């Protein structure tokens, strides 16, 4: 299932960006992270994930350093591709 995760930063992410980028690449390589976009005002990100369920989506997001350090939090919503509806 696909999930849309929208984050909101509550502190400056700059000190953790190298760590964050490395983990993003790991999630991308594993097939969990399909797309990453940054909010234009740099207040967070929008991520499209592929996960078995919402718990797995949250678990993947929790591996991100910005989440682990309390810099950002995500709202996660299950989404469907209209092409898959038949």
C-alpha positions as CSV (number, residue, x, y, z in Angstrom):
1,X,0.0,0.0,0.0
2,X,1.1,3.6,-0.6
3,X,1.3,6.2,2.1
4,X,1.7,9.9,1.9
5,X,3.8,11.3,4.8
6,X,3.9,15.1,5.4
7,X,6.3,16.4,8.0
8,X,6.5,19.6,10.0
9,X,9.8,20.7,11.4
10,X,9.9,22.1,14.9
11,X,13.6,23.0,15.0
12,X,16.5,23.6,12.7
13,X,17.3,20.4,10.7
14,X,20.7,21.6,9.4
15,X,23.0,19.7,11.9
16,X,21.4,16.4,10.8
17,X,21.1,16.8,7.1
18,X,24.0,14.5,6.1
19,X,22.7,11.7,8.3
20,X,19.2,12.3,7.0
21,X,20.3,12.2,3.4
22,X,22.1,8.9,3.9
23,X,19.1,7.3,5.6
24,X,16.8,8.6,2.8
25,X,19.0,6.9,0.3
26,X,18.8,3.6,2.3
27,X,15.0,3.8,2.3
28,X,15.0,4.6,-1.4
29,X,17.3,1.6,-2.1
30,X,15.1,-0.7,-0.1
31,X,12.0,0.3,-2.1
32,X,10.2,1.9,0.8
33,X,10.7,5.5,-0.2
34,X,9.3,6.3,-3.6
35,X,9.4,10.1,-3.7
36,X,10.7,12.9,-1.5
37,X,9.8,16.5,-2.0
38,X,10.6,19.4,0.3
39,X,8.1,22.1,1.2
40,X,8.9,25.3,-0.6
41,X,9.3,27.1,2.7
42,X,11.7,24.4,4.0
43,X,9.3,23.7,7.0
44,X,9.2,20.0,6.3
45,X,8.9,17.3,3.6
46,X,6.4,15.3,1.7
47,X,7.2,11.6,1.2
48,X,5.5,8.9,-0.8
49,X,6.1,5.5,0.8
50,X,5.4,1.9,-0.1
51,X,4.7,-0.2,3.0
52,X,2.7,-3.2,4.1
53,X,0.6,-1.2,6.5
54,X,0.6,2.2,8.4
55,X,2.6,0.8,11.2
56,X,5.4,-0.2,8.8
57,X,5.2,3.3,7.2
58,X,5.7,4.9,10.7
59,X,8.5,2.4,11.5
60,X,10.3,3.4,8.3
61,X,9.9,7.1,9.0
62,X,11.2,6.6,12.6
63,X,14.6,5.6,11.2
64,X,15.1,9.1,9.8
65,X,17.5,11.1,12.0
66,X,15.2,14.2,12.0
67,X,12.5,12.1,13.5
68,X,14.8,10.3,16.0
69,X,16.2,13.7,17.2
70,X,12.7,15.2,17.5
71,X,13.3,17.8,14.7
72,X,10.3,16.7,12.6
73,X,7.1,14.7,12.9
74,X,4.9,13.1,10.2
75,X,1.2,12.9,9.5
76,X,0.7,9.6,7.5
77,X,-2.3,9.0,5.2
78,X,-3.0,5.9,3.0
79,X,-3.4,6.8,-0.6
80,X,-4.6,5.1,-3.8
81,X,-3.6,5.6,-7.4
82,X,-6.8,6.1,-9.3
83,X,-5.4,3.9,-12.1
84,X,-5.5,1.0,-9.6
85,X,-9.3,1.4,-9.0
86,X,-10.3,-0.3,-12.2
